[in-house]
């Protein structure tokens, strides 16, 4: 039955107290794969599988996030975000930490699939909780802090995984246990928001299609997040090869460049609420695309280690703007009772973008070289920049005329 919850009033369950729990647990969705990157090769060797099969350890959970996010969104709309959030954290801790004890590759993949289900529920629940626990600039601030924590987590978690991996390939799996005390804190501090009744009927595919037809900006917003993740993983996969042309080959040195991306994203997301006072969603989208265009263009011509740092910083700055913009824009565009459903599609588009990066850019790298990969990315983003500008002007004009 649909929820009819009332807002919690206890001071220890205030939105202010809950914010830091939400932000901390939000980093777990990034950590899910990032913490294992440094030990993938050791996992393959220890379990007797090829390196390509060992890579499934860091991709299987992404597949299950794509598959289960819409289900998670529908259940959150029906029953509220708090219970799925707490239960998702519990499943995350158990499934993630299973790698501490499993000794077979199939069992490890099963645990990674369960982890993906958990991430789908945690990711979407956090989004809907922020939508409904905060208003105005406080909501911008909360979503910016979430984006900042995610970006910084992407920089820090691989370093943690690498350090624990020096002890054993099982070591990084211990980090997943952090979800269990966070789940307890969430149970104690995060209130169930009183969500106003909205359009909860027909929450299936037909209903979603009708909403998209009424809201032509929605595909553009999802496409923006898809593009952000596609380009992010183009950097993750191919930038180390580009750095090797400058004799940057050690894993530590490469991680510093990639950490610069996360740090830059953390900075722009941290100040998102202040930036949002000056720019609307459309302008922030164009700024991010412009930063990416310049960054990838520089990557095609970079001739030194110092210059090679600029593209990742520019991309990170844009990414830090895109994450909160997409999630807040979705809330503005969709019916109140369908926030879970439509925010869940953000995760779906994001992880599909990550998966497709090597599929789309791999043939370019193999045939023409790494610099051409980033040249193609620069050209593609430049086309997107012009297209989005035209589309936003067109949609804005139609909306103005209809108003």
C-alpha distance (Angstrom), angle and dihedral (degrees) to the residues before:
residue distance angle dihedral
X1 . . .
X2 3.81 . .
X3 3.75 117.7 .
X4 3.78 122.9 -101.2
X5 3.76 99.2 -178.0
X6 3.77 124.5 161.1
X7 3.77 124.7 -140.7
X8 3.80 117.0 -91.3
X9 3.79 115.7 -120.5
X10 3.81 103.8 -172.9
X11 3.81 110.4 121.5
X12 3.78 91.2 -132.0
X13 3.79 88.0 56.0
X14 3.78 95.7 49.9
X15 3.82 121.4 133.3
X16 3.80 88.7 -115.1
X17 3.80 92.0 58.1
X18 3.79 91.5 44.1
X19 3.80 95.2 51.5
X20 3.79 96.4 77.6
X21 3.79 91.9 47.2
X22 3.81 89.5 51.9
X23 3.80 92.0 47.3
X24 3.81 93.0 47.5
X25 3.79 94.3 48.1
X26 3.80 89.9 45.2
X27 3.80 89.4 66.9
X28 3.81 88.6 60.7
X29 3.80 90.6 70.9
X30 3.82 88.2 60.7
X31 3.79 93.8 40.6
X32 3.82 92.3 55.2
X33 3.80 92.7 88.4
X34 3.79 104.4 8.8
X35 3.79 96.6 67.4
X36 3.82 92.5 59.6
X37 3.80 98.4 48.4
X38 3.82 94.5 94.4
X39 3.84 94.2 52.6
X40 3.81 102.2 42.5
X41 3.79 92.3 103.4
X42 3.81 92.0 49.6
X43 3.81 91.1 49.3
X44 3.79 90.4 54.1
X45 3.79 92.6 48.8
X46 3.80 94.6 45.2
X47 3.81 95.4 47.4
X48 3.79 95.4 40.3
X49 3.80 99.2 -117.4
X50 3.78 131.8 126.1
X51 3.77 119.8 -93.3
X52 3.79 91.4 -112.3
X53 3.81 90.5 55.0
X54 3.79 90.8 44.8
X55 3.80 87.1 57.8
X56 3.80 87.5 68.6
X57 3.79 86.7 75.2
X58 3.81 89.6 72.7
X59 3.82 97.4 36.2
X60 3.82 106.1 40.9
X61 3.78 93.7 75.6
X62 3.82 89.1 53.4
X63 3.81 91.1 56.9
X64 3.80 91.0 52.8
X65 3.80 91.4 47.1
X66 3.81 87.9 57.2
X67 3.81 92.4 47.0
X68 3.81 98.7 45.0
X69 3.82 103.9 33.6
X70 3.84 94.0 87.6
X71 3.82 89.8 50.1
X72 3.80 89.8 49.2
X73 3.80 91.2 50.0
X74 3.79 93.0 51.5
X75 3.80 93.3 49.2
X76 3.80 91.4 47.6
X77 3.80 90.7 52.7
X78 3.79 90.1 50.2
X79 3.80 102.6 41.8
X80 3.80 104.8 20.1
X81 3.81 129.8 -101.7
X82 3.81 102.7 -94.0
X83 3.82 101.3 73.4
X84 3.83 94.9 43.5
X85 3.80 87.8 48.3
X86 3.81 95.3 52.8
X87 3.81 94.2 41.1
X88 3.80 90.0 46.5
X89 3.80 90.6 55.2
X90 3.81 90.6 50.2
X91 3.81 92.3 50.6
X92 3.81 89.7 45.0
X93 3.79 92.2 56.1
X94 3.80 94.8 46.1
X95 3.82 97.7 42.2
X96 3.79 94.8 41.5
X97 3.79 95.3 47.4
X98 3.81 91.2 48.6
X99 3.81 85.6 89.3
X100 3.79 87.8 72.7
X101 3.79 91.5 71.5
X102 3.82 110.1 18.9
X103 3.79 115.5 103.6
X104 3.82 102.6 -177.3
X105 3.77 129.5 73.7
X106 3.85 97.0 -132.0
X107 3.81 91.4 52.2
X108 3.79 90.1 49.4
X109 3.82 91.3 52.6
X110 3.81 90.8 50.2
X111 3.79 89.9 53.7
X112 3.82 90.0 48.6
X113 3.80 90.4 52.4
X114 3.82 89.9 52.9
X115 3.80 88.4 48.4
X116 3.81 89.6 55.9
X117 3.80 90.5 54.1
X118 3.80 89.3 51.3
X119 3.81 93.2 49.2
X120 3.82 90.8 51.1
X121 3.80 91.0 56.8
X122 3.81 95.7 41.7
X123 3.82 94.1 46.9
X124 3.80 96.4 50.5
X125 3.81 94.8 38.3
X126 3.81 91.4 55.4
X127 3.81 90.2 50.5
X128 3.82 93.8 51.3
X129 3.81 92.4 43.7
X130 3.81 90.7 54.7
X131 3.80 90.2 46.7
X132 3.78 91.7 56.5
X133 3.81 106.4 30.0
X134 3.81 95.5 54.4
X135 3.78 137.7 45.0
X136 3.79 137.4 -159.5
X137 3.79 116.3 -23.0
X138 3.81 91.5 -2.0
X139 3.80 88.1 61.5
X140 3.81 90.7 48.7
X141 3.80 88.2 49.5
X142 3.81 93.5 48.7
X143 3.80 93.9 48.6
X144 3.80 90.8 45.3
X145 3.80 91.3 52.0
X146 3.78 89.6 49.5
X147 3.79 90.6 51.7
X148 3.80 91.3 46.1
X149 3.80 92.1 51.2
X150 3.80 90.6 48.3
X151 3.80 92.3 52.0
X152 3.79 94.0 46.2
X153 3.79 89.6 45.4
X154 3.79 89.3 56.0
X155 3.80 87.2 56.5
X156 3.82 97.8 43.8
X157 3.81 106.4 36.2
X158 3.84 96.4 64.7
X159 3.80 88.6 53.3
X160 3.82 90.1 51.3
X161 3.79 91.0 47.6
X162 3.78 91.4 49.6
X163 3.80 92.1 50.5
X164 3.82 94.1 49.3
X165 3.79 90.0 42.9
X166 3.78 90.1 65.2
X167 3.81 87.1 70.0
X168 3.80 97.8 46.5
X169 3.79 139.5 -36.0
X170 3.80 85.3 -108.3
X171 3.82 91.3 58.4
X172 3.84 101.0 84.4
X173 3.81 90.8 54.5
X174 3.81 88.7 70.5
X175 3.80 89.2 72.0
X176 3.81 90.1 69.6
X177 3.81 88.8 68.5
X178 3.81 87.6 75.3
X179 3.79 86.7 80.4
X180 3.82 92.0 68.8
X181 3.83 98.4 62.3
X182 3.81 88.3 39.2
X183 3.81 88.3 54.4
X184 3.80 89.8 52.7
X185 3.81 91.0 48.2
X186 3.80 89.5 48.7
X187 3.80 90.6 51.9
X188 3.80 90.4 52.3
X189 3.80 101.3 39.2
X190 3.81 112.1 24.5
X191 3.81 113.9 85.1
X192 3.77 125.2 -148.5
X193 3.80 103.4 -113.4
X194 3.77 120.3 -129.9
X195 3.79 100.0 -118.9
X196 3.77 116.7 -158.9
X197 3.80 115.3 -119.2
X198 3.75 110.9 -95.0
X199 3.78 143.2 160.3
X200 3.79 98.7 -46.5
X201 3.76 96.6 150.9
X202 3.78 124.2 102.9
X203 3.77 95.4 15.5
X204 3.79 93.9 167.5
X205 3.78 132.3 96.2
X206 3.80 94.5 -71.0
X207 3.78 91.6 52.7
X208 3.79 91.0 47.5
X209 3.81 91.0 51.0
X210 3.81 90.5 51.7
X211 3.80 91.3 51.3
X212 3.81 91.1 49.2
X213 3.80 91.1 50.0
X214 3.80 90.3 52.4
X215 3.82 91.5 44.4
X216 3.82 110.9 47.2
X217 3.81 91.8 177.0
X218 3.81 93.0 66.0
X219 3.83 96.9 79.3
X220 3.81 89.3 48.8
X221 3.81 91.9 52.9
X222 3.80 93.0 48.7
X223 3.79 89.3 45.3
X224 3.80 90.0 54.2
X225 3.80 91.2 56.3
X226 3.80 91.4 44.9
X227 3.80 89.4 52.7
X228 3.82 92.7 47.6
X229 3.79 91.6 55.1
X230 3.80 94.4 41.2
X231 3.80 90.3 54.8
X232 3.80 93.4 41.6
X233 3.77 91.8 58.3
X234 3.78 91.6 43.0
X235 3.80 84.9 62.2
X236 3.81 94.2 43.4
X237 3.81 92.3 50.4
X238 3.80 102.9 36.4
X239 3.80 108.6 23.8
X240 3.82 94.4 76.9
X241 3.81 87.8 59.6
X242 3.79 91.0 51.3
X243 3.80 90.6 48.8
X244 3.77 90.1 53.8
X245 3.82 88.5 67.1
X246 3.83 85.9 66.8
X247 3.83 91.6 47.9
X248 3.80 91.3 -103.5
X249 3.78 98.3 139.9
X250 3.82 110.0 133.7
X251 3.79 116.1 103.4
X252 3.81 90.1 -127.0
X253 3.81 93.8 54.1
X254 3.82 92.3 46.4
X255 3.80 90.7 48.5
X256 3.81 89.7 54.6
X257 3.81 91.1 57.3
X258 3.79 91.8 48.0
X259 3.79 90.2 45.0
X260 3.81 88.1 55.7
X261 3.80 87.3 61.1
X262 3.80 91.7 53.7
X263 3.79 92.9 44.0
X264 3.81 92.7 51.3
X265 3.80 90.2 49.2
X266 3.77 90.1 48.6
X267 3.80 91.4 54.2
X268 3.82 96.7 49.4
X269 3.81 91.9 44.3
X270 3.81 91.6 47.6
X271 3.80 90.3 58.6
X272 3.80 93.5 39.6
X273 3.80 96.0 115.1
X274 3.81 90.8 54.8
X275 3.80 92.5 45.6
X276 3.80 90.1 48.0
X277 3.81 90.4 59.6
X278 3.81 89.0 65.7
X279 3.81 102.7 34.4
X280 3.80 134.3 42.2
X281 3.80 125.7 -140.0
X282 3.79 93.5 -90.3
X283 3.79 93.5 52.2
X284 3.82 92.5 45.9
X285 3.81 89.5 52.6
X286 3.79 91.5 53.2
X287 3.81 91.7 46.5
X288 3.81 91.4 52.5
X289 3.81 92.9 48.0
X290 3.81 90.4 48.6
X291 3.82 91.1 51.5
X292 3.80 90.6 50.0
X293 3.80 93.2 47.7
X294 3.79 92.0 53.1
X295 3.81 92.7 42.6
X296 3.79 95.9 53.0
X297 3.80 91.5 42.6
X298 3.81 89.1 55.5
X299 3.82 90.1 49.1
X300 3.80 90.7 59.5
X301 3.81 92.2 57.1
X302 3.82 104.2 28.1
X303 3.79 110.5 136.3
X304 3.80 103.0 178.8
X305 3.79 142.3 39.1
X306 3.79 91.9 -108.7
X307 3.81 94.1 52.4
X308 3.82 89.9 45.7
X309 3.81 88.6 64.4
X310 3.81 92.3 61.2
X311 3.83 98.2 70.3
X312 3.81 94.3 53.7
X313 3.81 91.5 46.9
X314 3.81 92.4 49.8
X315 3.79 91.8 47.1
X316 3.80 91.0 48.5
X317 3.80 92.4 51.4
X318 3.78 90.2 53.0
X319 3.78 93.4 44.8
X320 3.80 90.5 52.7
X321 3.81 88.6 57.9
X322 3.80 96.1 43.8
X323 3.82 99.4 54.1
X324 3.83 98.2 60.9
X325 3.82 92.0 33.5
X326 3.80 93.0 57.8
X327 3.80 95.1 46.9
X328 3.80 95.2 45.0
X329 3.80 92.0 44.0
X330 3.82 90.7 52.8
X331 3.80 90.2 54.4
X332 3.79 90.5 51.8
X333 3.80 93.6 50.0
X334 3.83 104.8 43.5
X335 3.83 132.7 68.2
X336 3.80 114.8 -87.3
X337 3.80 94.5 -117.3
X338 3.80 93.3 50.8
X339 3.81 100.8 55.3
X340 3.78 94.0 113.5
X341 3.79 93.7 50.0
X342 3.78 96.6 48.6
X343 3.80 97.4 38.4
X344 3.81 88.5 52.3
X345 3.79 89.0 62.3
X346 3.81 88.2 62.9
X347 3.80 90.0 67.9
X348 3.80 90.1 45.3
X349 3.80 93.9 54.0
X350 3.79 91.8 42.9
X351 3.79 96.6 53.6
X352 3.81 92.5 42.7
X353 3.81 86.9 55.4
X354 3.80 90.9 51.7
X355 3.79 91.6 49.5
X356 3.80 94.5 48.7
X357 3.82 96.6 49.2
X358 3.82 96.4 88.3
X359 3.81 91.0 36.9
X360 3.80 93.1 56.8
X361 3.79 100.3 33.8
X362 3.81 98.5 35.0
X363 3.82 96.1 79.7
X364 3.83 90.0 47.8
X365 3.81 91.8 51.6
X366 3.79 92.7 46.5
X367 3.78 95.2 48.1
X368 3.79 104.3 34.1
X369 3.82 108.8 14.7
X370 3.78 137.7 -106.7
X371 3.80 98.4 -69.5
X372 3.78 89.9 57.9
X373 3.81 88.8 54.7
X374 3.78 89.5 61.6
X375 3.79 91.6 41.1
X376 3.79 89.9 55.5
X377 3.81 89.1 47.0
X378 3.82 91.1 51.0
X379 3.81 92.0 49.2
X380 3.80 91.9 46.3
X381 3.79 93.5 50.1
X382 3.81 91.0 46.2
X383 3.81 89.4 54.3
X384 3.81 89.1 47.1
X385 3.81 90.0 50.3
X386 3.80 92.1 55.2
X387 3.80 92.7 41.0
X388 3.79 93.9 49.1
X389 3.80 91.3 47.8
X390 3.81 90.7 52.8
X391 3.80 92.8 43.1
X392 3.79 93.8 49.1
X393 3.80 91.9 48.9
X394 3.80 90.1 48.6
X395 3.79 95.5 46.7
X396 3.80 91.3 43.8
X397 3.78 90.7 52.0
X398 3.79 93.4 50.1
X399 3.78 91.6 47.8
X400 3.80 90.7 49.8
X401 3.80 91.3 50.4
X402 3.81 92.3 47.4
X403 3.81 89.7 48.7
